Amino acid sequence: MAIKYLSTTALSKEIQLPAKEVFKLLADKGLVKREKDNWILTDEGKAKGGVVKSHPQYGSYIAWCEDFKNDTIFESLENDKNLLTSTALGNHFGISKFRINPILSELGLVQKGVKGWTVTPLGKLMGGKQFEYDKTGVPYVCWNPIILTKKSIISSLKEVQGQSSTEEKNESNHSYVGFREKFEAKHRSADGHYVRSRAEMLIDNWLYMSEIVHAYERKLPIEEDVYCDFYLPVGKVYIEFWGLENDPKYVARKQDKIKIYEKYGFNLIELSDEDIQNLDDILPKKLLKFGIQAY
């Protein structure tokens, strides 16, 4: 029986996936390579059953034996069929398609490019996958449905809509209760925030007077229950003030938090007691490293 061959384009139709994604996967697996404007079949591709055929009208093209469509390399692309677009993600949470990407950006999961949106390292950890539109090349991000089970994402998106219940907040704050009870937020800053120390009040006031939008005690958008001291949406920067360096438990907690910031690649500014006396000199320099101009 003669072997039936499929062109790569015909193969993509058989498995119901975009030809561009199929070519990219074949290239990633080393079965084909790009030379100038042409796709070239490699020795690895030949070993997989690929051949070069010729058409009187369209010229040479790469073809594959029909059974190749069942190869395990296409399993990952099959999973892509179940990915959620940002619009579908927004619909799930009742958020407009025009707001969902800016919200995901504020959470540090995507970032806006010259055109379209690109996934961040944190976004990849949360199940984001990068794509681009065939005709325009504009990038966009789709999401593994597992993102719908991420407590940190669910909580953050609900907070945006003002839906977080007291019960949810208490549950997520459980590991932080001891610290909060010990250091009550009783220092009122100029913008109305109640903070837990005079040093934090000075930091808050400095940010407010510098017209830098900030949040106090923002939960990091991760599964671990970790809260920053301050969060700056512009630049996606977190600020931590370390004020109890003589307390062994505090120092241990500090090291654990630093490891979390490093794990997720978050932008972190660290301030000490000495820095508080020189915020006008220290903070502008630290902020500038993340593209934030204070004055």
C-alpha positions as CSV (number, residue, x, y, z in Angstrom):
1,M,0.0,0.0,0.0
2,A,1.3,3.4,-1.0
3,I,2.2,5.8,1.9
4,K,0.0,8.8,2.0
5,Y,1.8,12.1,2.6
6,L,0.5,15.4,3.9
7,S,2.0,18.8,3.4
8,T,2.6,20.7,6.7
9,T,-0.3,23.0,5.9
10,A,-2.6,19.9,5.3
11,L,-1.2,18.4,8.5
12,S,-2.2,21.5,10.4
13,K,-5.7,21.2,9.1
14,E,-5.9,17.5,10.1
15,I,-5.0,18.3,13.7
16,Q,-7.1,21.5,13.6
17,L,-4.3,23.8,14.7
18,P,-2.8,27.0,13.0
19,A,-0.1,26.2,10.5
20,K,2.1,28.8,12.1
21,E,2.0,27.0,15.4
22,V,2.8,23.7,13.8
23,F,5.8,25.1,12.0
24,K,7.0,26.7,15.2
25,L,6.7,23.4,17.1
26,L,8.5,21.5,14.3
27,A,11.3,24.0,14.4
28,D,11.5,23.9,18.2
29,K,11.9,20.1,17.9
30,G,14.6,20.5,15.4
31,L,12.6,18.8,12.5
32,V,12.7,21.8,10.3
33,K,14.7,25.1,10.2
34,R,14.3,28.5,8.7
35,E,16.7,29.7,6.0
36,K,15.9,33.1,4.6
37,D,12.3,32.8,3.5
38,N,12.2,29.0,3.2
39,W,11.6,26.0,5.6
40,I,14.3,23.3,5.3
41,L,13.8,19.7,6.4
42,T,16.5,18.6,8.8
43,D,18.0,15.1,9.2
44,E,15.9,14.8,12.4
45,G,12.8,15.6,10.3
46,K,13.7,13.0,7.8
47,A,14.0,10.4,10.6
48,K,10.5,11.3,11.6
49,G,9.2,10.5,8.1
50,G,9.5,13.9,6.5
51,V,10.2,14.2,2.8
52,V,10.6,17.0,0.3
53,K,8.1,17.0,-2.5
54,S,7.6,19.2,-5.6
55,H,4.5,20.7,-7.0
56,P,4.4,22.1,-10.6
57,Q,2.7,25.3,-9.5
58,Y,3.9,25.9,-5.9
59,G,7.4,24.4,-6.0
60,S,9.1,22.4,-3.3
61,Y,7.4,21.7,0.0
62,I,7.8,19.5,3.1
63,A,5.4,16.7,3.6
64,W,4.9,14.1,6.3
65,C,3.5,10.5,6.3
66,E,-0.1,10.6,7.4
67,D,0.6,8.7,10.7
68,F,2.8,11.6,11.8
69,K,-0.4,13.5,12.9
70,N,-0.6,11.1,15.8
71,D,2.9,11.8,17.0
72,T,3.3,12.7,20.7
73,I,5.0,16.1,19.8
74,F,1.5,17.5,19.0
75,E,0.1,16.7,22.5
76,S,1.2,20.1,23.8
77,L,-0.6,21.9,20.9
78,E,-3.7,19.8,21.5
79,N,-3.8,21.2,25.0
80,D,-3.7,24.7,23.5
81,K,-7.2,24.2,22.2
82,N,-8.4,24.5,25.8
83,L,-6.6,27.7,26.5
84,L,-8.6,30.7,27.6
85,T,-8.4,34.0,25.8
86,S,-8.2,37.2,28.0
87,T,-11.8,37.9,26.9
88,A,-12.9,34.4,28.0
89,L,-11.1,34.9,31.3
90,G,-12.8,38.3,31.8
91,N,-16.2,36.8,31.0
92,H,-15.6,34.1,33.7
93,F,-15.1,36.8,36.3
94,G,-17.6,39.3,34.9
95,I,-14.9,41.8,33.8
96,S,-15.0,43.7,30.6
97,K,-12.7,42.6,27.8
98,F,-11.3,46.2,27.8
99,R,-10.4,46.0,31.5
100,I,-9.1,42.5,31.9
101,N,-5.6,43.0,30.3
102,P,-4.9,46.2,32.2
103,I,-5.9,44.4,35.4
104,L,-3.7,41.4,34.6
105,S,-0.9,43.9,33.9
106,E,-1.4,45.6,37.3
107,L,-1.1,42.1,38.8
108,G,2.2,41.6,37.0
109,L,1.0,38.8,34.7
110,V,1.2,40.6,31.4
111,Q,2.8,43.8,30.1
112,K,1.8,46.1,27.3
113,G,4.0,46.2,24.3
114,V,4.1,48.8,21.5
115,K,1.2,46.7,20.2
116,G,-0.7,44.0,22.1
117,W,0.3,42.2,25.3
118,T,3.1,39.9,26.3
119,V,3.3,37.4,29.1
120,T,5.6,38.0,32.1
121,P,7.7,35.4,33.9
122,L,5.0,35.4,36.7
123,G,2.3,35.1,34.0
124,K,4.0,32.0,32.7
125,L,4.0,30.5,36.2
126,M,0.3,31.2,36.3
127,G,-0.4,29.3,33.0
128,G,0.0,32.1,30.5
129,K,1.2,31.3,27.0
130,Q,2.4,33.8,24.3
131,F,0.8,33.9,20.8
132,E,0.6,36.4,18.0
133,Y,-2.1,37.0,15.3
134,D,-1.2,35.5,12.0
135,K,-2.0,38.5,9.8
136,T,-0.8,41.3,12.0
137,G,1.9,39.8,14.2
138,V,0.3,41.5,17.2
139,P,1.1,39.5,20.4
140,Y,-1.5,38.3,22.8
141,V,-1.7,35.9,25.8
142,C,-3.9,32.9,26.4
143,W,-4.3,31.1,29.7
144,N,-4.3,27.5,30.9
145,P,-7.7,26.9,32.7
146,I,-5.6,26.1,35.8
147,I,-5.5,29.9,36.4
148,L,-9.2,29.7,37.4
149,T,-8.1,27.6,40.4
150,K,-5.3,30.0,41.6
151,K,-6.5,31.5,44.9
152,S,-4.3,34.6,44.5
153,I,-5.8,35.4,41.1
154,I,-9.3,34.8,42.1
155,S,-8.9,37.0,45.2
156,S,-7.2,39.8,43.2
157,L,-9.9,39.8,40.5
158,K,-12.6,39.8,43.1
159,E,-11.0,42.7,44.9
160,V,-11.0,44.7,41.7
161,Q,-14.8,44.3,41.7
162,G,-15.2,44.8,45.4
163,Q,-16.4,41.3,45.9
164,S,-13.9,40.0,48.5
165,S,-15.7,38.9,51.6
166,T,-14.4,39.4,55.1
167,E,-14.2,35.7,55.5
168,E,-11.9,35.4,52.5
169,K,-9.7,38.2,53.7
170,N,-9.4,36.7,57.2
171,E,-8.5,33.3,55.7
172,S,-5.8,34.8,53.4
173,N,-4.4,36.9,56.3
174,H,-4.3,33.9,58.7
175,S,-0.5,33.6,58.6
176,Y,-0.1,37.3,59.0
177,V,-2.4,37.8,62.0
178,G,0.3,37.6,64.7
179,F,2.3,40.4,63.1
180,R,-0.7,42.6,62.6
181,E,-1.9,42.2,66.2
182,K,1.5,43.0,67.5
183,F,2.0,46.1,65.4
184,E,-1.4,47.9,65.1
185,A,-1.9,50.3,62.2
186,K,-2.4,53.4,64.2
187,H,-0.1,55.9,62.4
188,R,-2.2,58.0,59.9
189,S,-0.3,59.2,56.8
190,A,-1.1,62.3,54.8
191,D,-3.2,60.4,52.2
192,G,-5.3,58.7,54.9
193,H,-3.5,55.3,55.0
194,Y,-3.1,53.9,58.5
195,V,0.3,52.3,58.8
196,R,2.2,50.3,61.5
197,S,5.2,52.5,62.2
198,R,6.5,56.0,62.1
199,A,9.0,54.9,59.4
200,E,6.2,53.5,57.2
201,M,4.3,56.8,57.7
202,L,7.3,58.7,56.5
203,I,7.6,56.5,53.4
204,D,3.9,56.8,52.7
205,N,4.0,60.6,53.0
206,W,7.1,60.8,50.8
207,L,5.3,58.8,48.0
208,Y,2.2,60.8,48.4
209,M,4.0,64.2,48.2
210,S,5.9,62.9,45.2
211,E,2.6,62.1,43.5
212,I,3.5,58.4,43.2
213,V,0.4,56.2,43.3
214,H,0.9,53.4,45.9
215,A,-1.0,50.8,47.9
216,Y,-0.2,49.8,51.4
217,E,0.1,46.2,52.5
218,R,-0.8,44.7,49.2
219,K,-0.9,40.9,48.9
220,L,1.5,39.6,46.3
221,P,-0.3,38.0,43.4
222,I,1.0,34.5,44.2
223,E,-0.3,31.5,46.1
224,E,1.8,32.1,49.1
225,D,0.3,34.4,51.7
226,V,2.8,37.2,51.5
227,Y,2.1,41.0,51.9
228,C,4.4,43.8,50.8
229,D,4.7,47.1,52.7
230,F,4.1,49.2,49.6
231,Y,3.2,48.5,46.0
232,L,3.6,50.9,43.1
233,P,1.5,50.0,40.1
234,V,3.7,52.2,37.9
235,G,6.8,50.1,37.4
236,K,5.2,47.2,39.4
237,V,7.6,47.9,42.2
238,Y,7.4,46.5,45.8
239,I,8.9,48.4,48.7
240,E,9.9,46.6,51.9
241,F,11.0,48.5,55.0
242,W,13.1,46.3,57.4
243,G,12.9,47.8,60.8
244,L,13.5,45.1,63.4
245,E,16.9,43.8,62.5
246,N,17.7,42.8,66.2
247,D,14.8,40.4,66.3
248,P,15.8,36.9,65.2
249,K,12.3,35.9,64.2
250,Y,11.9,39.1,62.2
251,V,15.2,38.5,60.4
252,A,14.1,34.9,59.5
253,R,10.8,36.2,58.2
254,K,12.7,38.9,56.2
255,Q,14.9,36.3,54.6
256,D,11.9,34.2,53.7
257,K,10.2,37.2,52.0
258,I,13.3,38.1,50.1
259,K,13.4,34.5,48.7
260,I,9.8,34.9,47.6
261,Y,10.6,38.1,45.7
262,E,13.6,36.4,44.1
263,K,11.6,33.3,43.2
264,Y,9.0,35.3,41.2
265,G,11.4,38.0,39.9
266,F,9.5,40.9,41.4
267,N,10.9,44.4,41.4
268,L,11.9,45.0,45.0
269,I,13.2,48.1,46.8
270,E,14.5,47.5,50.3
271,L,14.7,50.3,52.9
272,S,16.4,50.3,56.3
273,D,16.3,52.6,59.3
274,E,19.3,54.5,58.0
275,D,17.5,55.1,54.7
276,I,14.5,56.7,56.4
277,Q,16.5,59.7,57.4
278,N,17.6,60.3,53.8
279,L,14.6,59.4,51.7
280,D,15.0,62.4,49.5
281,D,18.4,61.1,48.4
282,I,17.8,57.3,48.6
283,L,14.3,56.7,47.1
284,P,14.7,58.7,43.9
285,K,17.8,56.7,43.0
286,K,16.2,53.3,43.8
287,L,13.0,54.2,41.9
288,L,14.9,55.4,38.9
289,K,16.4,51.9,38.5
290,F,12.8,50.7,37.7
291,G,12.0,53.6,35.4
292,I,10.1,55.7,38.0
293,Q,11.0,59.4,38.1
294,A,10.2,61.0,41.4
295,Y,10.6,64.6,40.5
